[in-house]
Every structure is written in structure tokens, then in C-alpha cells.
Amino acid sequence: MPESRKLPTWGYEVLKEGNENVMRINLEDWPYVPSIEDNALVMSLTIDKLVEVPSVHRIVFVQRKNYVYDYSQTQMLLEIALLYNRLVKQKRALSIGTLGLPGVSEADIPRRHGVIQQLVFDLLRSDPLGAYVEVKRIIREENIRLKRLPTPEEQESEQMFIDLLEGIKTLLEKTKIVGLAKPQLEGYKIGDRSIYTLFFKPSISPDFFFTRLMAQMPTDGEQLDMYTVGNAEVTMLRIPEDIKVLYHLNPPEFKLTEDKYELLDLARRVVAEHQPKAEEFLEPEKVRQTFFNIGKDLITELAEQRNIELKYEEVEELTNILVRYTVGFGLIEVLLEDQKVQDLVINGPIGVTPIFLVHDGYEECVTNIIPSRTDAESWASKFRMLSGRPLDEANPVLDTELLLPKARARVAIIQNPLNPFGLAYSLRRHRDKPWTLPLFMQNGMISPLGAGLMSFLIDGARTLLIAGTRSGGKTSFLGASLVEIMRKYRIISCEDTLELPTEALRKLGYNIQPMKVRSALMAGGTEVSADEGIRTSLRMGDSCLIVGEIRSTEAMALYEAMRVGSMANVVAGTIHGASPYGVFDRVVNDLKVPTTSFKATDIILICNPIKSPDGMKKWRRVMSLTEVRKHWSEDPLREQGFVDLMKYNTKNDQIEPTDDLINGESEILKDIAGNVKEWAGDWDAVWDNITLRAKTKETLLNYANKSKDLDMLEAEFVVLANDHFHRVSEMIKEEVGALDSKRIFFEWEEWLKRKIRERKGM
């Protein structure tokens, strides 16, 4: 327990967590394990505490570890405490029932007192099931005694005593624990506590681990999947009468031996004395590495002092746990390490509801993890320091990013007064590697022809808006589009929260400069505004400009960039909108961009999630690829300013070319062709090049699946394949004076085969 909360043994405090009252009982010096199910004395003393404070929703015993009894278990105990309190307050009634009327023999008075003493003041608190079994037995005996009594006075007195016992029995039968246990009570012996393990099972965690984790898997769950994330175990379970799948996490910190736990606890106490300062959080990787090195040396030294032998891997594991619970983010880090996790949601009031997540294979899931208010406040403080942005009543929203050794995520936090229940979190995990168009082809989001057309448009330096609803895959698709930009061109990205895979692209050899600007939700601060950031990019030389998301005043600056950047390099960004006209409406009417400026948009690509008929599954799909023509004045929808080049076909579940595209009725594509000598005025040559690009991407996908080497679809290999496509195209053009698609494809495919052989020989 923290120093400020030191309590005597069996001393307690009641803390507020969300809408719940949590009773924390100190048993640090208690010689026994604090187990309600195994220890009659623990149950008895716990009932006493609940009599004093009946408004408790959860009980936590603190004894080097936290032993947490949840709401349903606490309520069963509380029913017994309330019953005990009720009977104790009826001492006079108990006495009358015990003594009976005149005519009771003096020998019966102490006997009846003894019966009540055993039932109410002993068994009821320590063994309520035993009290129920015993009161039934005593009633049977007293009824036999009743039949043997000679006088009416004695019979009336005995009946009064039996009525008292029947009343206690009836009250016990109304409690939940007796109701649940009745089928198992045949042959029950007082003192045998094995039956209590059916109803009481605490979740056990280290005492520095404030987040609750329901370690026991539900017995009625159907196992759907099981896999590991690092040293943690994940089990996916379908629970009867719950539409959501349970994501059950069993992290390594819950599987430590006592020796390892003692080492970790000692190391934590030492490391806790050095809390990193706010300025140190400006370099989070450096802070983590520093704490890791200190922790590793400390754990090794402590193990040697206690003659505990640890393998190298065990020291690493303990150190990683130590870092997670000092400068890290606890179990959030373990969840984000799972590449199948897409989103995490932590709702307020924190401490009451579990973490929810979106899983790659099982959609919306509920976890067995309930974070505490202490954790939530600690995370908020760290995010303030990491981002340098405020989070308070005047600024109740914080958008930032979380960079971890094995994951990165976008983080959105809200608090009072926007959230009446305090803090709440939403984290979107970014893919470890950039998305690519072949990867999207693999999961059905876009067709090969759609990917080929996107490649052609990006090489043609068009202005692109990738639109869609929330969770439609806009940012992921924009990231995949970056992979299509040739590495010889410079890229400048502009985001208020870093989501695009700029660091991964830099490592792949891209000439890329990310810019972080002020969030549209912030009124002020030291960061540069988004519109100023975009205008600054125009002064930084010839570059492709990529805007993470268009939300506010930066829209005007972006369209300025589109007009300036037209015919030079690609300009692209994401925006919310379910259709091309929806994008127009948002840009012109909501963001106040002049109608004539909107014409600087060349292409609008819509990607949205589609659902299965039962609503249980959803998939991301590119719904349309639309060009924006320039010969309209007020309303592009009414004046045929929008022309679909590709449209999603529900029956075939893919995006398909429209007649306008097949027949070459695209002003944008003709405009691109007009700047290339070999394509000018020759639609067949343009179409040939688009289908060639589509064929190379489809071939790459087929070879990857055939060789079972899906890493070929990742950015590292896709970039090599794109680069070689451009090199081969240039070589063939110089050799024969034209872009011979058959020869280009043949040379490119031969290169691909060589690369596959090389990879197999690795």
C-alpha cells in the first residue's frame, strides 16, 4: 500500500472508483492467505467489515498482492452481512424465542441459547451454508422433541422456538449463495469449505497492478482461438447470451513465482524513487531504455543477493514488466503488441467497465481487463508530458500518439466537462508496417485494376482526396498510396497526430519529411497551426504533399497547395465523406472553401466498411473512384461534374470499371496523357499502361500466395517491385522507342522470379 494509506492489519478504507465503492483491507501482516473461500476466519471478519460499511461494491485484500472479489461475489457476502445485522438487532426477539413462554424447563434455556449462539453469532458469519444446513437439522430435531413434550405450555414454548428457527431458515433461503448452493448441499459437512470455491474466486494481481484482470476463464465459454503475444496468452471465447466475443488475456505478470514477484516488487520500490521529469518525456525511447538498463542491473543484483538463479530470458521478462509499470502504460502495451488488435476503447466511468477492442478476426470484443481510476490518471499525466498538449477542464480533449517498442497508436482522450464521468480513452493501433495496394487486393478492399489505376494517377501527379466514414480505412489507404510514390521524389506530410507510416518509409529509403501541427480541437498553444504548416510546405521546395486529415481551416491552405502543386507532384489527403457529393458539401459548405477552388480536386476515392446481412461481420471496400471535372459552376452533381471511373459491384464484391473508364471518357486521364509524348491522343496506350500496372500487381499477389511468402506483399518488397517496374519501363523505352507492355511485363516477371528464388535460398 502507498505510505499515505498505511493501515493496521484488518484496517480498511473505502475508495471511490467510478460509481463503485471499493473496500481495501490491509492484510500485509496477516499470517494467512486472505481467502474467503478457504478460510472461515477471513469470511467472518469480512462480514464484520461489511456490517460497518454496507455500501460496498468490491472488496480488495492487500497482502503483497491484490486479492479482488468482484461485485457479484461481494453482493453475496453483503446479503449475509445484512442478514446478520438484522438478526443481531433483533436480540430481544431472539431472546423471547429462545426462552419461550412460562413452562420451559431450565435445562432448555442454555441449550436454546447455545443453538442461537452457534447459528447466528458463529456459523452465519463464517459458514452461512453450514448455518443453513445446521438450522434444517436442528428444526428436524426440535420437531421430534415437540411431539414428546407432555404439557401444552411446553409444546407452545417449543413451537415458538421452532418458529424462530424456521424464520432464520427462510431468511437464509432468500440469500443468493444458499439459492445457488442448494443442489450441492446434500451430504455437506460443516467445516468443509470446498463448496465455497464454486462461488468465490478472487482475481489476483501484484499490489502495484491497479488494473483488474479477471484471470479465471468462464466455464461456459466456447474456445474459438488461442495464441500468444510475446509471453502473454490470448484466448478468444464465445460466451452464451453475449453477442460479443471475450478477449481473455493472461499476461506474464500473473504467472510469476513468489521469488520472481519478490524481486520485481523490490526493484519497483527502488526504481520508483526516480520518477522521470516532464522534460525527460520529450525522448520517450531514451527514458524507456534508461529505465530498462537500470532495472535489468537491479534485478540481476537482487537475484544474486538472494541466491536466485535467473536465465537471461527471465531477467529480460522481469525488466520488461518493471518498465511497463513504472514509465510505461501497463496492460495497454500488451494489448497493442497484439497485431490483431485494431482499436481499444476505455469508457468512463473508469474502474467499472472493461476495456473493449476491435479484433482483426472477431470484430468487436470485450476483454477481461478493467482498468482502475489510478491507472487512467497516471496515463493521462504521461500523455500530457509526451504530447506537450494540455488536458484539463479548459481543454477537455487531447489527441496524440503513443510510440512503443512493438506498436504505435493514435490516442484520443476526453475528460470533464465533455465526459461527465471523467476520463475516457480511444486508441487506434497502426499496422506495424505500411499498408500496400497488393495487401489491400489480398483482403478484397480493391481490385487489381483499381490498384493499377491508382498507381497511374499517383505517377500522373494528381490531386487526390481519400474519403469515407469512420473506420473506413482512409488513413491506411493513404499510407498505401505513399508506397506508390517513386522514392526519387520528396514527400512532406502534415498531420496533427502522427498516423502515416513516415518513419517506416524513411527506413525504406524515402526522402520524407513529416510535420506535426496543432490539433484543430486546440484553441492555441506553441504548435504551428495546420494551415500554416501546409503553407510552409510550399516554401520547402518541390515535394509531394500529404495531409493526414482535413478537418478545419487547413482546407483552404490545402486547396491553395493543390492549385500550386497541380501538374508538379501528387497532393493527397483524407477527409470524412460517404460520397463524392458528401465531400463537396463538407469542403464547400462546412469548411468554406470556394466552389471554384474545389475544382482543384482531381480524384475522390471513397472507402467504407460494408456489413454482412446478419450485421456480425464487416469488411473495408473501395466503393468508388471518381474524377472531378472542371466544366461546372455551382453544383457538380447536377451539372455532371462527377464521373465515376470505377464503382463497387455488390454481387462480385469488388470495384469494377465503368463504361466511361473503358471508353476513355476521362478528362483527368487524358490530361495525364497529354503530358507524355507516347500517350498524347492515344487512349489505347493509356489503357494499356493502366492494365499493365494492374497485371504486375496481380502477378505479385499470385506469386506471393503460390509461394506462401506473404511478406512479398509488404512495403519493403512492393517498393522494390515498383522501382523495378519503372526501371524496366525506362530501359525498354530507350531500347525500342516505345513502352512495349509485353516486353516490360516479361522483364519484370523474370526479375520477380529471380527474387523469389533468392528469397527461398535465404
C-alpha positions, -999 to 999 in steps of 0.1 A, spaced: 0 0 0 12 36 -6 27 52 25 -2 76 29 -26 47 32 -8 25 58 -34 8 79 -33 -17 108 -40 -53 100 -76 -57 91 -79 -19 89 -97 -8 58 -105 22 36 -133 27 11 -123 43 -22 -145 56 -50 -138 42 -84 -163 55 -109 -197 47 -94 -183 18 -73 -172 19 -36 -141 -3 -32 -132 -16 3 -94 -21 5 -85 -42 36 -48 -43 47 -36 -78 54 2 -72 49 10 -86 83 -17 -113 83 -1 -148 86 -26 -165 62 -35 -161 26 -66 -138 25 -91 -163 10 -128 -160 17 -134 -194 2 -108 -213 21 -106 -195 55 -137 -193 78 -120 -165 99 -114 -144 68 -151 -147 58 -162 -139 94 -141 -108 97 -150 -96 62 -187 -99 71 -180 -77 102 -165 -50 79 -195 -52 56 -218 -47 86 -199 -15 93 -200 -3 56 -228 -19 37 -225 3 6 -195 -17 -9 -194 -30 -45 -160 -46 -44 -135 -60 -18 -97 -59 -22 -74 -77 2 -39 -62 1 -11 -87 10 18 -82 -13 -7 -90 -40 -42 -77 -45 -70 -103 -40 -101 -88 -56 -136 -101 -51 -158 -86 -77 -193 -71 -75 -213 -103 -77 -192 -121 -50 -193 -90 -28 -231 -88 -31 -234 -124 -19 -213 -116 12 -232 -83 17 -265 -102 18 -251 -123 47 -238 -92 64 -272 -75 62 -289 -107 75 -265 -110 104 -270 -73 113 -308 -77 111 -307 -107 135 -283 -91 159 -306 -60 161 -334 -84 170 -317 -96 202 -350 -92 222 -369 -113 197 -342 -139 197 -342 -140 235 -380 -143 236 -379 -171 211 -351 -188 229 -366 -186 264 -401 -193 252 -431 -190 275 -435 -200 311 -433 -237 313 -399 -241 295 -375 -262 315 -345 -245 330 -323 -270 312 -337 -259 278 -327 -222 283 -289 -227 279 -295 -252 252 -315 -228 231 -291 -200 238 -263 -223 226 -282 -231 194 -288 -195 186 -252 -186 195 -238 -212 171 -262 -203 143 -263 -165 143 -231 -154 161 -207 -181 148 -218 -200 117 -237 -173 99 -206 -151 96 -180 -178 90 -200 -205 72 -235 -194 61 -241 -226 41 -232 -245 73 -256 -224 92 -284 -233 67 -276 -270 68 -274 -268 106 -307 -249 111 -325 -275 90 -311 -303 111 -320 -286 144 -356 -279 131 -360 -317 125 -347 -325 160 -369 -298 176 -400 -312 158 -392 -346 172 -388 -331 207 -421 -312 202 -440 -345 198 -426 -358 231 -435 -328 253 -463 -337 278 -478 -303 286 -494 -276 264 -472 -249 279 -440 -268 270 -454 -275 235 -463 -238 229 -428 -227 241 -411 -253 219 -432 -243 189 -422 -207 194 -386 -217 193 -392 -238 161 -409 -208 145 -378 -187 153 -356 -213 136 -380 -215 106 -377 -177 103 -339 -179 102 -341 -207 77 -365 -187 54 -342 -157 56 -312 -178 46 -331 -194 17 -337 -159 3 -299 -152 0 -282 -158 -33 -255 -180 -20 -279 -205 -4 -300 -205 -36 -270 -213 -58 -256 -239 -34 -288 -259 -27 -282 -285 -54 -247 -292 -39 -257 -293 -2 -266 -330 1 -240 -346 24 -225 -312 32 -203 -313 64 -198 -282 85 -162 -271 82 -157 -284 46 -152 -252 26 -146 -268 -8 -182 -258 -18 -173 -221 -14 -147 -224 -42 -177 -227 -66 -189 -192 -57 -158 -173 -46 -127 -168 -67 -107 -136 -65 -87 -121 -93 -51 -119 -80 -26 -93 -92 6 -77 -79 -1 -49 -54 14 -23 -79 -11 -35 -105 -42 -14 -101 -59 -27 -133 -82 -56 -125 -79 -87 -147 -104 -115 -145 -79 -143 -146 -104 -172 -144 -119 -180 -178 -157 -186 -178 -165 -222 -176 -194 -219 -201 -172 -202 -227 -166 -218 -261 -130 -215 -271 -127 -201 -306 -90 -194 -308 -58 -193 -287 -24 -177 -295 4 -159 -278 15 -123 -278 51 -122 -266 49 -140 -233 12 -133 -228 -16 -158 -237 -47 -148 -256 -79 -169 -256 -109 -159 -277 -141 -172 -262 -178 -171 -272 -199 -166 -241 -236 -177 -241 -261 -149 -242 -234 -123 -251 -232 -111 -287 -195 -100 -282 -166 -124 -282 -144 -124 -250 -108 -115 -255 -92 -132 -225 -56 -121 -217 -33 -139 -194 -1 -117 -192 32 -129 -178 30 -107 -146 1 -130 -135 23 -161 -138 53 -151 -117 67 -174 -90 69 -159 -55 107 -155 -58 103 -135 -91 75 -115 -77 96 -105 -47 125 -95 -69 101 -74 -91 85 -58 -61 118 -48 -45 131 -35 -79 100 -15 -84 103 2 -50 139 12 -58 131 24 -93 100 43 -81 123 67 -62 135 81 -95 104 93 -114 113 108 -148 108 146 -151 85 161 -176 114 172 -199 127 137 -200 95 125 -216 104 145 -247 126 115 -255 104 86 -245 126 59 -262 156 72 -243 136 71 -210 125 36 -216 159 24 -224 174 41 -194 149 25 -171 153 -8 -188 191 -7 -182 187 3 -146 160 -23 -140 180 -51 -156 211 -44 -135 190 -40 -104 171 -73 -108 203 -92 -116 219 -77 -84 189 -85 -62 188 -121 -76 224 -126 -68 219 -113 -32 191 -138 -27 208 -167 -44 180 -169 -70 192 -182 -104 177 -165 -133 182 -171 -170 189 -143 -194 153 -145 -208 138 -144 -173 158 -112 -164 145 -97 -197 109 -106 -189 110 -92 -154 127 -60 -166 100 -55 -193 73 -59 -167 91 -34 -145 93 -8 -172 56 -13 -181 45 -4 -146 69 25 -140 73 46 -171 50 26 -193 13 21 -198 7 -13 -182 -15 -38 -199 -23 -13 -227 12 -21 -240 4 -59 -241 -29 -53 -259 -13 -31 -285 15 -56 -291 -11 -79 -305 -11 -72 -342 -47 -85 -345 -60 -57 -323 -71 -26 -342 -88 -4 -317 -90 -1 -279 -118 17 -261 -118 26 -224 -151 42 -214 -159 63 -183 -165 59 -155 -132 41 -155 -130 13 -129 -164 -1 -137 -164 -13 -173 -139 -35 -191 -117 -25 -220 -134 -31 -254 -115 -37 -285 -118 -43 -323 -101 -76 -333 -90 -84 -368 -107 -118 -368 -136 -114 -343 -147 -77 -347 -160 -60 -315 -148 -79 -284 -149 -73 -247 -118 -80 -226 -113 -94 -192 -94 -62 -182 -109 -34 -161 -85 -5 -157 -86 15 -125 -90 52 -120 -54 53 -107 -41 39 -139 -63 62 -160 -50 93 -142 -14 81 -145 -18 75 -182 -33 110 -187 -3 126 -169 21 107 -192 2 116 -223 3 153 -213 40 151 -209 46 131 -241 25 153 -263 32 187 -247 -5 194 -250 -30 203 -222 -57 181 -209 -79 199 -183 -114 214 -179 -105 243 -203 -91 217 -228 -111 185 -223 -98 168 -255 -63 155 -262 -53 140 -295 -18 125 -295 1 94 -305 17 65 -285 50 51 -297 60 18 -281 89 -6 -289 65 -30 -306 35 -9 -316 22 26 -323 -12 41 -319 -33 72 -322 -48 82 -289 -79 103 -282 -87 113 -246 -117 132 -233 -124 143 -197 -147 166 -177 -167 186 -186 -171 169 -220 -172 135 -204 -194 137 -173 -178 105 -159 -142 117 -160 -115 103 -183 -121 81 -213 -97 68 -239 -98 56 -275 -67 41 -291 -63 31 -327 -34 8 -333 -15 14 -365 -1 -15 -385 35 -23 -378 44 -20 -415 28 3 -441 -2 -10 -459 3 -16 -496 -21 -19 -526 -13 -56 -530 -22 -62 -493 -55 -44 -499 -60 -66 -530 -53 -97 -508 -81 -88 -484 -105 -77 -511 -105 -39 -505 -95 -30 -540 -93 -49 -573 -61 -53 -594 -74 -28 -620 -83 -3 -592 -47 -7 -578 -33 -2 -614 -54 29 -619 -43 43 -585 -6 37 -595 -12 55 -628 -29 85 -611 -1 89 -585 26 88 -611 5 113 -630 8 138 -601 -29 142 -595 -47 157 -565 -64 130 -546 -89 130 -517 -94 97 -500 -128 99 -482 -151 77 -462 -168 72 -429 -151 65 -396 -131 32 -396 -134 30 -434 -96 27 -439 -89 62 -452 -56 67 -435 -44 32 -442 -52 36 -479 -34 69 -480 -4 52 -464 -6 25 -491 -7 53 -517 26 67 -504 43 34 -512 33 40 -549 53 73 -550 87 68 -566 115 70 -540 133 97 -560 106 123 -551 105 142 -519 74 138 -497 62 162 -470 35 150 -447 14 173 -425 -6 158 -395 -18 169 -361 -14 134 -348 13 112 -365 -6 83 -381 11 80 -415 40 54 -417 66 82 -423 92 65 -401 88 32 -418 91 48 -452 122 67 -442 138 34 -432 129 21 -467 149 50 -483 122 75 -489 130 112 -489 103 121 -465 98 150 -440 69 147 -415 54 179 -400 34 179 -368 9 207 -365 -16 219 -339 -48 199 -335 -79 216 -348 -95 210 -314 -69 232 -297 -75 269 -295 -39 278 -290 -5 266 -279 31 266 -291 24 243 -321 21 257 -356 -15 257 -370 -23 232 -397 -29 258 -424 4 275 -416 21 241 -418 7 234 -453 17 269 -465 52 263 -450 55 231 -471 50 251 -502 82 271 -493 102 239 -488 108 231 -524 94 207 -550 76 180 -530 46 157 -528 23 170 -502 3 146 -480 -22 158 -454 -33 133 -428 -68 145 -424 -86 177 -435 -107 189 -406 -108 227 -404 -91 259 -416 -63 238 -432 -87 230 -461 -82 265 -475 -45 261 -474 -47 226 -489 -66 238 -519 -41 265 -523 -14 238 -524 -35 218 -548 -36 247 -572 1 254 -568 10 217 -569 -11 208 -599 10 192 -627 41 190 -605 37 164 -578 9 144 -561 -11 162 -534 -33 139 -513 -52 138 -481 -81 122 -462 -115 137 -453 -148 124 -439 -175 119 -465 -196 90 -476 -198 100 -513 -182 125 -538 -210 150 -532 -207 145 -495 -170 155 -498 -180 186 -519 -207 195 -493 -182 192 -465 -154 211 -482 -175 240 -496 -203 244 -471 -187 232 -439 -151 242 -444 -159 273 -466 -136 266 -495 -148 285 -526 -166 263 -551 -141 272 -578 -112 261 -556 -129 227 -551 -122 221 -588 -86 216 -579 -96 182 -568 -89 156 -595 -99 123 -579 -121 114 -550 -118 78 -537 -145 65 -513 -137 37 -490 -163 25 -465 -170 -6 -444 -197 -30 -456 -216 -54 -434 -228 -90 -437 -266 -94 -437 -266 -106 -400 -246 -75 -390 -219 -97 -374 -191 -91 -399 -178 -61 -417 -152 -56 -444 -135 -25 -458 -140 -18 -495 -132 9 -520 -167 19 -531 -159 43 -559 -131 61 -577 -145 94 -591 -129 122 -612 -139 158 -607 -144 175 -640 -138 212 -643 -166 225 -665 -193 232 -640 -201 263 -620 -222 257 -589 -233 221 -583 -211 193 -596 -237 167 -590 -264 185 -610 -240 196 -637 -223 162 -642 -191 173 -626 -186 139 -610 -178 110 -633 -173 75 -618 -143 57 -633 -148 27 -611 -178 16 -590 -183 -11 -564 -203 -41 -576 -222 -58 -547 -226 -91 -565 -190 -95 -573 -178 -78 -541 -152 -57 -559 -147 -24 -576 -152 -25 -614 -145 -1 -643 -174 19 -656 -181 25 -693 -166 60 -690 -133 45 -680 -133 17 -705 -142 40 -734 -116 66 -724 -141 93 -713 -119 106 -686 -106 142 -687 -82 136 -659 -65 106 -676 -64 124 -709 -48 153 -691 -21 130 -677 -16 115 -712 -13 150 -727 20 155 -708 35 122 -720 47 121 -757 39 84 -761 4 87 -747 -9 120 -761 -41 115 -781 -37 77 -778 -63 63 -753 -53 27 -761 -18 34 -750 -30 49 -717 -54 19 -711 -26 -5 -719 -3 11 -693 -31 10 -666 -38 -27 -673 -1 -34 -673 3 -19 -638 -28 -39 -627 -12 -71 -642 21 -66 -623 3 -62 -590 -20 -92 -596 10 -113 -606 29 -102 -575 -2 -112 -554 -4 -146 -572 33 -154 -568 32 -145 -531 2 -168 -525 16 -196 -546 50 -195 -528 33 -189 -494 56 -159 -489 31 -132 -479 60 -109 -469 63 -102 -506 31 -81 -502 47 -59 -475 61 -25 -483 98 -35 -484 93 -58 -513 65 -38 -530 88 -8 -532 114 -29 -549 89 -43 -573 76 -7 -581 111 6 -586 120 -22 -610 88 -16 -629 99 20 -635 135 9 -644 123 -17 -668 98 7 -684 126 33 -689 150 6 -703 125 -8 -728 115 27 -739 151 37 -746 157 4 -764 127 2 -787 115 38 -785 81 29 -770 65 15 -739 61 -21 -751 38 -36 -724 45 -72 -733 83 -68 -730 80 -47 -699 59 -73 -682 82 -102 -694 113 -85 -680 96 -75 -648 82 -110 -642 117 -125 -648 130 -102 -622 102 -113 -598 111 -150 -604 147 -144 -596 138 -125 -564 116 -154 -553 144 -179 -559 168 -157 -539 143 -155 -511 138 -192 -510 176 -196 -508 178 -173 -478 
